[in-house]
Amino acid sequence: MLTTAKMSSVGMTLSRQAAGYFAISRGMQVLGVVLAACLLSISCTAESSSPPEPAARESITVASFDFSENLILAELYTQAIEEAEIPVELVSNLGPREVVGPALEQGQVDFVVDYLGSALEAADAGNPATHGSVDYARQELQKAMVGHGVTVLGAAAAQDQNGFAVTHETARGLSSRTMSALSTKASSMVLGAPPECSDRPYCLIGLESVYRLHFARVEDISTRAATATALESGEIDVGLLETTDARLAEGGFILLRDDRGLQPRENIIPLARQWVIDTYGQSFTDAVDSVSSRLTTADLIELNRRVEIDGMTPSQAAADWLDG
């Protein structure tokens, strides 16, 4: 998962209340005003102590980041919580990490579905647990979040990491289906990736320092769909596609294995305000675990395919998966 590629402009559409669906314009979004004030306040820094919980909370507020996959994940957990007859509302496309993180830490929202390595890096930059075991990373994230009144729940097996894909034809010319196998080929290859890849430690910088890969050229490509098209046409030889990319379900590409462990752990990880667990207890944690215990990377690829390629809504795709 290329974290900065998931930091697009803030979309603040309140997409679900427990009683149904409705929208609030950006100009009228009270929550947006609160968050903007929070982001400008010193109280939003990681060193702040846990704030008091909002009074008379009527339901759990789930928030999603502003990209499709995370909205699907938010729908999965929201619907599972609803099934447990716990009042819940979903704020979809709330924004990038810089908005959603402070909103959770300051108690403006109550539940976020995050990515383990990215969440830990944001909470405790440089912590080596980002590349450790899932349990180790989760424990370190809990240490970093406890002062904010946030509890880290169980991680899913599903991971969304940066991945690098090639066509079947290119793969046949490699000694193995690993990133290391590119070492003798990269100098004659073109890499396709987002413009920010050149400055990112888990993208070009890491490919050069960890794998010693020096491509003939790096082609800036802004979307994953365009990356897939460029791979198919032969415009590029290697393309950045996340490990849960919808196009991987089509079978046209080979995702090379990160055999030297460049990418951090990016297991799906639910984060909840402690008041939610104190109030709803086992009913809440069982509902969340019912999703996390089942969700695999293959499931997430398929969910992304249904939404991005088949045109299902995140809500529909989530409901189908939960019924499966």
C-alpha positions as YAML, in Angstrom:
chain: A
units: angstrom
residues:
- id: 1
  name: MET
  ca: [0.00, 0.00, 0.00]
- id: 2
  name: LEU
  ca: [1.58, 3.29, -1.10]
- id: 3
  name: THR
  ca: [0.33, 5.44, 1.75]
- id: 4
  name: THR
  ca: [0.70, 8.79, 0.04]
- id: 5
  name: ALA
  ca: [-1.19, 7.52, -2.99]
- id: 6
  name: LYS
  ca: [-4.12, 7.14, -0.65]
- id: 7
  name: MET
  ca: [-4.02, 10.75, 0.53]
- id: 8
  name: SER
  ca: [-6.27, 12.49, -1.96]
- id: 9
  name: SER
  ca: [-8.39, 15.59, -1.27]
- id: 10
  name: VAL
  ca: [-10.83, 15.44, 1.62]
- id: 11
  name: GLY
  ca: [-14.32, 14.27, 0.77]
- id: 12
  name: MET
  ca: [-16.71, 14.76, 3.66]
- id: 13
  name: THR
  ca: [-19.94, 13.06, 2.71]
- id: 14
  name: LEU
  ca: [-21.91, 11.63, 5.59]
- id: 15
  name: SER
  ca: [-23.18, 8.53, 3.85]
- id: 16
  name: ARG
  ca: [-25.04, 6.52, 6.40]
- id: 17
  name: GLN
  ca: [-27.00, 7.00, 9.57]
- id: 18
  name: ALA
  ca: [-28.49, 4.07, 11.47]
- id: 19
  name: ALA
  ca: [-31.91, 5.11, 10.21]
- id: 20
  name: GLY
  ca: [-30.87, 5.26, 6.55]
- id: 21
  name: TYR
  ca: [-28.78, 7.05, 3.95]
- id: 22
  name: PHE
  ca: [-28.54, 10.77, 3.43]
- id: 23
  name: ALA
  ca: [-25.96, 13.39, 2.47]
- id: 24
  name: ILE
  ca: [-24.77, 16.64, 4.00]
- id: 25
  name: SER
  ca: [-23.00, 19.24, 1.87]
- id: 26
  name: ARG
  ca: [-19.39, 20.04, 2.61]
- id: 27
  name: GLY
  ca: [-20.28, 23.56, 3.63]
- id: 28
  name: MET
  ca: [-22.79, 22.31, 6.20]
- id: 29
  name: GLN
  ca: [-20.65, 19.55, 7.62]
- id: 30
  name: VAL
  ca: [-20.27, 20.33, 11.29]
- id: 31
  name: LEU
  ca: [-17.82, 17.52, 11.73]
- id: 32
  name: GLY
  ca: [-15.61, 19.04, 9.07]
- id: 33
  name: VAL
  ca: [-15.41, 22.29, 11.02]
- id: 34
  name: VAL
  ca: [-14.48, 20.47, 14.19]
- id: 35
  name: LEU
  ca: [-11.80, 18.48, 12.40]
- id: 36
  name: ALA
  ca: [-10.36, 21.55, 10.72]
- id: 37
  name: ALA
  ca: [-10.09, 23.27, 14.07]
- id: 38
  name: CYS
  ca: [-8.51, 20.17, 15.56]
- id: 39
  name: LEU
  ca: [-5.90, 19.94, 12.82]
- id: 40
  name: LEU
  ca: [-4.86, 23.54, 13.54]
- id: 41
  name: SER
  ca: [-4.72, 22.97, 17.28]
- id: 42
  name: ILE
  ca: [-1.73, 21.83, 19.29]
- id: 43
  name: SER
  ca: [-4.08, 19.37, 20.99]
- id: 44
  name: CYS
  ca: [-4.02, 17.29, 17.81]
- id: 45
  name: THR
  ca: [-0.38, 16.31, 18.20]
- id: 46
  name: ALA
  ca: [0.61, 12.75, 18.98]
- id: 47
  name: GLU
  ca: [1.87, 13.85, 22.42]
- id: 48
  name: SER
  ca: [-1.57, 14.98, 23.61]
- id: 49
  name: SER
  ca: [-3.34, 13.09, 26.36]
- id: 50
  name: SER
  ca: [-6.58, 11.26, 25.77]
- id: 51
  name: PRO
  ca: [-9.47, 13.77, 25.63]
- id: 52
  name: PRO
  ca: [-12.75, 13.24, 27.44]
- id: 53
  name: GLU
  ca: [-15.30, 11.29, 25.45]
- id: 54
  name: PRO
  ca: [-18.16, 13.27, 23.88]
- id: 55
  name: ALA
  ca: [-21.23, 13.29, 26.06]
- id: 56
  name: ALA
  ca: [-24.44, 11.46, 25.20]
- id: 57
  name: ARG
  ca: [-23.07, 9.59, 22.18]
- id: 58
  name: GLU
  ca: [-26.07, 7.91, 20.59]
- id: 59
  name: SER
  ca: [-24.21, 5.56, 18.26]
- id: 60
  name: ILE
  ca: [-20.79, 4.44, 17.15]
- id: 61
  name: THR
  ca: [-19.39, 6.62, 14.37]
- id: 62
  name: VAL
  ca: [-17.36, 4.67, 11.82]
- id: 63
  name: ALA
  ca: [-15.16, 6.70, 9.46]
- id: 64
  name: SER
  ca: [-13.45, 5.66, 6.24]
- id: 65
  name: PHE
  ca: [-10.45, 7.05, 4.43]
- id: 66
  name: ASP
  ca: [-11.08, 8.67, 1.07]
- id: 67
  name: PHE
  ca: [-10.42, 5.75, -1.26]
- id: 68
  name: SER
  ca: [-12.58, 2.89, -2.50]
- id: 69
  name: GLU
  ca: [-11.04, -0.08, -0.71]
- id: 70
  name: ASN
  ca: [-11.24, 1.53, 2.70]
- id: 71
  name: LEU
  ca: [-14.87, 2.42, 2.15]
- id: 72
  name: ILE
  ca: [-15.54, -1.25, 1.36]
- id: 73
  name: LEU
  ca: [-13.80, -2.23, 4.58]
- id: 74
  name: ALA
  ca: [-15.74, 0.35, 6.58]
- id: 75
  name: GLU
  ca: [-18.96, -1.05, 5.10]
- id: 76
  name: LEU
  ca: [-17.99, -4.61, 6.08]
- id: 77
  name: TYR
  ca: [-17.44, -3.71, 9.71]
- id: 78
  name: THR
  ca: [-20.38, -1.29, 9.91]
- id: 79
  name: GLN
  ca: [-22.79, -3.92, 8.62]
- id: 80
  name: ALA
  ca: [-21.39, -6.55, 10.99]
- id: 81
  name: ILE
  ca: [-21.84, -4.15, 13.92]
- id: 82
  name: GLU
  ca: [-25.41, -3.42, 12.78]
- id: 83
  name: GLU
  ca: [-26.09, -7.16, 12.71]
- id: 84
  name: ALA
  ca: [-25.16, -7.24, 16.39]
- id: 85
  name: GLU
  ca: [-27.93, -4.65, 16.95]
- id: 86
  name: ILE
  ca: [-25.47, -1.98, 18.02]
- id: 87
  name: PRO
  ca: [-26.32, 1.57, 16.83]
- id: 88
  name: VAL
  ca: [-23.80, 2.70, 14.26]
- id: 89
  name: GLU
  ca: [-23.39, 5.32, 11.53]
- id: 90
  name: LEU
  ca: [-20.85, 5.53, 8.72]
- id: 91
  name: VAL
  ca: [-19.02, 8.68, 7.65]
- id: 92
  name: SER
  ca: [-17.63, 7.76, 4.24]
- id: 93
  name: ASN
  ca: [-14.68, 9.36, 2.43]
- id: 94
  name: LEU
  ca: [-13.83, 11.45, 5.47]
- id: 95
  name: GLY
  ca: [-10.36, 12.22, 4.20]
- id: 96
  name: PRO
  ca: [-6.70, 11.16, 4.27]
- id: 97
  name: ARG
  ca: [-4.80, 9.96, 7.30]
- id: 98
  name: GLU
  ca: [-4.04, 13.53, 8.39]
- id: 99
  name: VAL
  ca: [-7.78, 14.05, 8.92]
- id: 100
  name: VAL
  ca: [-8.98, 10.61, 10.01]
- id: 101
  name: GLY
  ca: [-6.18, 9.97, 12.52]
- id: 102
  name: PRO
  ca: [-6.79, 13.11, 14.63]
- id: 103
  name: ALA
  ca: [-10.57, 12.57, 14.35]
- id: 104
  name: LEU
  ca: [-10.20, 9.16, 15.99]
- id: 105
  name: GLU
  ca: [-7.66, 10.28, 18.56]
- id: 106
  name: GLN
  ca: [-9.77, 13.29, 19.58]
- id: 107
  name: GLY
  ca: [-13.01, 11.29, 19.81]
- id: 108
  name: GLN
  ca: [-14.80, 12.89, 16.86]
- id: 109
  name: VAL
  ca: [-15.18, 9.42, 15.33]
- id: 110
  name: ASP
  ca: [-15.13, 6.09, 17.14]
- id: 111
  name: PHE
  ca: [-13.99, 3.37, 14.75]
- id: 112
  name: VAL
  ca: [-11.55, 3.26, 11.83]
- id: 113
  name: VAL
  ca: [-10.31, 0.37, 9.71]
- id: 114
  name: ASP
  ca: [-6.60, 0.99, 9.22]
- id: 115
  name: TYR
  ca: [-3.48, -0.70, 7.84]
- id: 116
  name: LEU
  ca: [-1.08, -1.99, 10.49]
- id: 117
  name: GLY
  ca: [2.31, -0.76, 9.27]
- id: 118
  name: SER
  ca: [1.03, 2.61, 8.10]
- id: 119
  name: ALA
  ca: [-0.88, 3.14, 11.36]
- id: 120
  name: LEU
  ca: [2.20, 2.32, 13.43]
- id: 121
  name: GLU
  ca: [4.46, 4.53, 11.32]
- id: 122
  name: ALA
  ca: [2.00, 7.41, 11.76]
- id: 123
  name: ALA
  ca: [1.73, 6.84, 15.52]
- id: 124
  name: ASP
  ca: [5.40, 6.04, 16.21]
- id: 125
  name: ALA
  ca: [7.63, 6.93, 13.27]
- id: 126
  name: GLY
  ca: [10.65, 4.69, 12.82]
- id: 127
  name: ASN
  ca: [9.38, 1.87, 15.03]
- id: 128
  name: PRO
  ca: [11.01, -1.33, 13.65]
- id: 129
  name: ALA
  ca: [7.88, -3.32, 14.46]
- id: 130
  name: THR
  ca: [6.44, -2.12, 11.14]
- id: 131
  name: HIS
  ca: [8.46, -4.96, 9.60]
- id: 132
  name: GLY
  ca: [8.07, -7.44, 12.45]
- id: 133
  name: SER
  ca: [5.44, -10.04, 13.19]
- id: 134
  name: VAL
  ca: [1.78, -9.10, 13.17]
- id: 135
  name: ASP
  ca: [1.55, -9.60, 16.94]
- id: 136
  name: TYR
  ca: [4.64, -7.48, 17.59]
- id: 137
  name: ALA
  ca: [3.44, -4.66, 15.33]
- id: 138
  name: ARG
  ca: [-0.02, -4.76, 16.91]
- id: 139
  name: GLN
  ca: [1.41, -4.60, 20.44]
- id: 140
  name: GLU
  ca: [3.58, -1.62, 19.51]
- id: 141
  name: LEU
  ca: [0.64, 0.14, 17.90]
- id: 142
  name: GLN
  ca: [-1.42, -0.40, 21.06]
- id: 143
  name: LYS
  ca: [1.35, 1.15, 23.15]
- id: 144
  name: ALA
  ca: [1.35, 4.18, 20.87]
- id: 145
  name: MET
  ca: [-2.44, 4.55, 20.90]
- id: 146
  name: VAL
  ca: [-3.28, 3.91, 24.53]
- id: 147
  name: GLY
  ca: [-2.76, 7.57, 25.51]
- id: 148
  name: HIS
  ca: [-5.41, 8.55, 22.98]
- id: 149
  name: GLY
  ca: [-8.09, 6.26, 24.39]
- id: 150
  name: VAL
  ca: [-7.93, 3.98, 21.35]
- id: 151
  name: THR
  ca: [-7.89, 0.18, 21.45]
- id: 152
  name: VAL
  ca: [-6.29, -1.91, 18.71]
- id: 153
  name: LEU
  ca: [-8.43, -4.95, 17.91]
- id: 154
  name: GLY
  ca: [-7.39, -8.18, 16.21]
- id: 155
  name: ALA
  ca: [-5.71, -7.98, 12.80]
- id: 156
  name: ALA
  ca: [-7.05, -9.66, 9.69]
- id: 157
  name: ALA
  ca: [-4.92, -11.91, 7.50]
- id: 158
  name: ALA
  ca: [-5.66, -9.58, 4.57]
- id: 159
  name: GLN
  ca: [-2.83, -7.19, 3.67]
- id: 160
  name: ASP
  ca: [-2.71, -4.27, 1.26]
- id: 161
  name: GLN
  ca: [0.94, -3.56, 0.49]
- id: 162
  name: ASN
  ca: [2.83, -2.01, -2.38]
- id: 163
  name: GLY
  ca: [3.17, -4.72, -5.01]
- id: 164
  name: PHE
  ca: [5.06, -4.84, -8.29]
- id: 165
  name: ALA
  ca: [3.49, -6.69, -11.18]
- id: 166
  name: VAL
  ca: [4.66, -8.00, -14.54]
- id: 167
  name: THR
  ca: [2.92, -9.78, -17.40]
- id: 168
  name: HIS
  ca: [3.08, -13.55, -17.73]
- id: 169
  name: GLU
  ca: [5.45, -13.12, -20.67]
- id: 170
  name: THR
  ca: [7.86, -11.03, -18.62]
- id: 171
  name: ALA
  ca: [7.64, -13.48, -15.72]
- id: 172
  name: ARG
  ca: [8.69, -16.35, -17.99]
- id: 173
  name: GLY
  ca: [11.97, -14.53, -18.64]
- id: 174
  name: LEU
  ca: [12.80, -14.27, -14.92]
- id: 175
  name: SER
  ca: [14.67, -16.86, -12.87]
- id: 176
  name: SER
  ca: [11.94, -16.69, -10.22]
- id: 177
  name: ARG
  ca: [8.79, -14.74, -9.46]
- id: 178
  name: THR
  ca: [10.55, -12.51, -6.95]
- id: 179
  name: MET
  ca: [11.69, -8.91, -6.86]
- id: 180
  name: SER
  ca: [15.27, -10.12, -6.57]
- id: 181
  name: ALA
  ca: [14.96, -11.79, -9.97]
- id: 182
  name: LEU
  ca: [14.72, -8.33, -11.55]
- id: 183
  name: SER
  ca: [18.30, -7.50, -10.55]
- id: 184
  name: THR
  ca: [19.81, -8.63, -13.88]
- id: 185
  name: LYS
  ca: [16.95, -7.20, -15.96]
- id: 186
  name: ALA
  ca: [16.03, -3.85, -14.43]
- id: 187
  name: SER
  ca: [18.59, -1.80, -16.35]
- id: 188
  name: SER
  ca: [16.69, -2.53, -19.56]
- id: 189
  name: MET
  ca: [13.22, -2.23, -18.04]
- id: 190
  name: VAL
  ca: [10.71, 0.59, -17.55]
- id: 191
  name: LEU
  ca: [8.97, 0.92, -14.20]
- id: 192
  name: GLY
  ca: [5.49, 2.45, -14.10]
- id: 193
  name: ALA
  ca: [4.46, 4.03, -10.80]
- id: 194
  name: PRO
  ca: [2.80, 7.14, -9.31]
- id: 195
  name: PRO
  ca: [4.81, 10.37, -9.47]
- id: 196
  name: GLU
  ca: [5.55, 10.24, -5.74]
- id: 197
  name: CYS
  ca: [7.20, 6.82, -6.07]
- id: 198
  name: SER
  ca: [10.61, 8.38, -6.70]
- id: 199
  name: ASP
  ca: [10.63, 9.95, -3.23]
- id: 200
  name: ARG
  ca: [9.18, 7.06, -1.22]
- id: 201
  name: PRO
  ca: [11.25, 4.60, 0.87]
- id: 202
  name: TYR
  ca: [8.89, 1.73, 0.04]
- id: 203
  name: CYS
  ca: [8.91, 2.52, -3.66]
- id: 204
  name: LEU
  ca: [11.87, 3.59, -5.85]
- id: 205
  name: ILE
  ca: [14.21, 4.49, -2.98]
- id: 206
  name: GLY
  ca: [13.65, 1.07, -1.43]
- id: 207
  name: LEU
  ca: [13.90, -0.76, -4.74]
- id: 208
  name: GLU
  ca: [17.30, 0.82, -5.29]
- id: 209
  name: SER
  ca: [18.66, 0.45, -1.75]
- id: 210
  name: VAL
  ca: [17.23, -2.97, -0.80]
- id: 211
  name: TYR
  ca: [17.07, -4.71, -4.17]
- id: 212
  name: ARG
  ca: [19.73, -2.75, -6.08]
- id: 213
  name: LEU
  ca: [17.28, -2.22, -8.91]
- id: 214
  name: HIS
  ca: [18.11, 0.63, -11.27]
- id: 215
  name: PHE
  ca: [15.54, 0.88, -14.03]
- id: 216
  name: ALA
  ca: [16.24, 2.31, -17.47]
- id: 217
  name: ARG
  ca: [13.36, 4.71, -16.95]
- id: 218
  name: VAL
  ca: [10.55, 5.40, -14.49]
- id: 219
  name: GLU
  ca: [7.25, 6.33, -16.12]
- id: 220
  name: ASP
  ca: [4.94, 8.48, -14.00]
- id: 221
  name: ILE
  ca: [1.44, 6.96, -14.06]
- id: 222
  name: SER
  ca: [-1.21, 8.43, -11.80]
- id: 223
  name: THR
  ca: [-3.77, 5.59, -11.59]
- id: 224
  name: ARG
  ca: [-3.63, 1.83, -11.18]
- id: 225
  name: ALA
  ca: [-5.99, 1.35, -14.11]
- id: 226
  name: ALA
  ca: [-3.57, 3.26, -16.34]
- id: 227
  name: THR
  ca: [-0.70, 1.20, -14.92]
- id: 228
  name: ALA
  ca: [-2.49, -2.02, -15.89]
- id: 229
  name: THR
  ca: [-3.13, -0.70, -19.39]
- id: 230
  name: ALA
  ca: [0.52, 0.28, -19.78]
- id: 231
  name: LEU
  ca: [1.63, -3.20, -18.67]
- id: 232
  name: GLU
  ca: [-0.71, -4.88, -21.14]
- id: 233
  name: SER
  ca: [0.46, -2.70, -24.02]
- id: 234
  name: GLY
  ca: [4.14, -3.15, -23.24]
- id: 235
  name: GLU
  ca: [4.66, 0.54, -22.54]
- id: 236
  name: ILE
  ca: [6.14, -0.46, -19.17]
- id: 237
  name: ASP
  ca: [7.70, -3.70, -17.96]
- id: 238
  name: VAL
  ca: [7.00, -3.49, -14.23]
- id: 239
  name: GLY
  ca: [4.06, -1.69, -12.64]
- id: 240
  name: LEU
  ca: [3.13, -0.75, -9.11]
- id: 241
  name: LEU
  ca: [-0.17, -2.43, -8.25]
- id: 242
  name: GLU
  ca: [-1.15, -2.92, -4.63]
- id: 243
  name: THR
  ca: [-1.40, -6.51, -3.45]
- id: 244
  name: THR
  ca: [-5.20, -6.16, -3.28]
- id: 245
  name: ASP
  ca: [-5.63, -4.47, -6.67]
- id: 246
  name: ALA
  ca: [-8.87, -5.40, -8.42]
- id: 247
  name: ARG
  ca: [-7.05, -6.18, -11.67]
- id: 248
  name: LEU
  ca: [-5.16, -9.05, -10.05]
- id: 249
  name: ALA
  ca: [-8.45, -10.95, -10.00]
- id: 250
  name: GLU
  ca: [-8.42, -10.99, -13.80]
- id: 251
  name: GLY
  ca: [-5.32, -13.19, -13.87]
- id: 252
  name: GLY
  ca: [-3.44, -11.13, -16.44]
- id: 253
  name: PHE
  ca: [-0.51, -10.19, -14.20]
- id: 254
  name: ILE
  ca: [2.02, -11.83, -11.92]
- id: 255
  name: LEU
  ca: [2.69, -10.09, -8.61]
- id: 256
  name: LEU
  ca: [6.38, -10.52, -7.77]
- id: 257
  name: ARG
  ca: [7.16, -11.66, -4.24]
- id: 258
  name: ASP
  ca: [8.82, -9.16, -1.91]
- id: 259
  name: ASP
  ca: [11.51, -11.70, -0.95]
- id: 260
  name: ARG
  ca: [13.72, -9.19, 0.91]
- id: 261
  name: GLY
  ca: [10.89, -7.75, 3.01]
- id: 262
  name: LEU
  ca: [10.97, -4.17, 1.76]
- id: 263
  name: GLN
  ca: [7.29, -3.54, 2.46]
- id: 264
  name: PRO
  ca: [5.95, -3.11, 6.01]
- id: 265
  name: ARG
  ca: [3.22, -5.24, 7.52]
- id: 266
  name: GLU
  ca: [-0.07, -3.87, 6.22]
- id: 267
  name: ASN
  ca: [-2.67, -6.18, 7.74]
- id: 268
  name: ILE
  ca: [-6.14, -4.77, 8.04]
- id: 269
  name: ILE
  ca: [-6.46, -3.54, 11.63]
- id: 270
  name: PRO
  ca: [-9.62, -2.15, 13.32]
- id: 271
  name: LEU
  ca: [-9.16, 0.70, 15.79]
- id: 272
  name: ALA
  ca: [-11.90, 1.69, 18.26]
- id: 273
  name: ARG
  ca: [-12.41, 4.24, 21.00]
- id: 274
  name: GLN
  ca: [-12.24, 2.59, 24.40]
- id: 275
  name: TRP
  ca: [-15.72, 3.86, 25.35]
- id: 276
  name: VAL
  ca: [-17.18, 1.68, 22.59]
- id: 277
  name: ILE
  ca: [-15.67, -1.47, 24.07]
- id: 278
  name: ASP
  ca: [-16.61, -0.42, 27.60]
- id: 279
  name: THR
  ca: [-20.20, 0.18, 26.50]
- id: 280
  name: TYR
  ca: [-20.86, -2.74, 24.14]
- id: 281
  name: GLY
  ca: [-18.28, -5.25, 25.32]
- id: 282
  name: GLN
  ca: [-18.24, -8.74, 23.87]
- id: 283
  name: SER
  ca: [-21.10, -8.06, 21.46]
- id: 284
  name: PHE
  ca: [-19.01, -5.38, 19.76]
- id: 285
  name: THR
  ca: [-15.69, -7.23, 19.74]
- id: 286
  name: ASP
  ca: [-17.35, -10.41, 18.47]
- id: 287
  name: ALA
  ca: [-18.94, -8.47, 15.61]
- id: 288
  name: VAL
  ca: [-15.60, -6.93, 14.63]
- id: 289
  name: ASP
  ca: [-13.74, -10.23, 14.98]
- id: 290
  name: SER
  ca: [-16.33, -11.98, 12.81]
- id: 291
  name: VAL
  ca: [-15.01, -9.90, 9.91]
- id: 292
  name: SER
  ca: [-11.31, -9.82, 10.79]
- id: 293
  name: SER
  ca: [-11.08, -13.57, 11.38]
- id: 294
  name: ARG
  ca: [-12.42, -14.31, 7.87]
- id: 295
  name: LEU
  ca: [-10.94, -11.59, 5.72]
- id: 296
  name: THR
  ca: [-8.06, -12.63, 3.45]
- id: 297
  name: THR
  ca: [-6.06, -10.79, 0.81]
- id: 298
  name: ALA
  ca: [-7.84, -12.83, -1.86]
- id: 299
  name: ASP
  ca: [-11.19, -11.69, -0.42]
- id: 300
  name: LEU
  ca: [-10.10, -8.08, -0.61]
- id: 301
  name: ILE
  ca: [-8.97, -8.45, -4.22]
- id: 302
  name: GLU
  ca: [-12.37, -9.88, -5.09]
- id: 303
  name: LEU
  ca: [-14.24, -7.16, -3.19]
- id: 304
  name: ASN
  ca: [-12.23, -4.50, -5.02]
- id: 305
  name: ARG
  ca: [-12.98, -6.20, -8.34]
- id: 306
  name: ARG
  ca: [-16.72, -6.20, -7.67]
- id: 307
  name: VAL
  ca: [-16.70, -2.48, -6.93]
- id: 308
  name: GLU
  ca: [-14.07, -1.13, -9.32]
- id: 309
  name: ILE
  ca: [-14.70, -3.41, -12.31]
- id: 310
  name: ASP
  ca: [-18.19, -4.84, -11.91]
- id: 311
  name: GLY
  ca: [-19.69, -1.57, -10.68]
- id: 312
  name: MET
  ca: [-21.22, -2.77, -7.41]
- id: 313
  name: THR
  ca: [-21.52, -0.27, -4.59]
- id: 314
  name: PRO
  ca: [-19.29, -0.82, -1.54]
- id: 315
  name: SER
  ca: [-22.43, -1.48, 0.48]
- id: 316
  name: GLN
  ca: [-23.63, -4.18, -1.92]
- id: 317
  name: ALA
  ca: [-20.22, -5.86, -2.16]
- id: 318
  name: ALA
  ca: [-19.89, -5.87, 1.64]
- id: 319
  name: ALA
  ca: [-23.36, -7.34, 2.13]
- id: 320
  name: ASP
  ca: [-22.67, -10.13, -0.38]
- id: 321
  name: TRP
  ca: [-19.40, -11.02, 1.33]
- id: 322
  name: LEU
  ca: [-20.98, -11.06, 4.78]
- id: 323
  name: ASP
  ca: [-23.74, -13.34, 3.51]
- id: 324
  name: GLY
  ca: [-21.27, -15.71, 1.85]
...
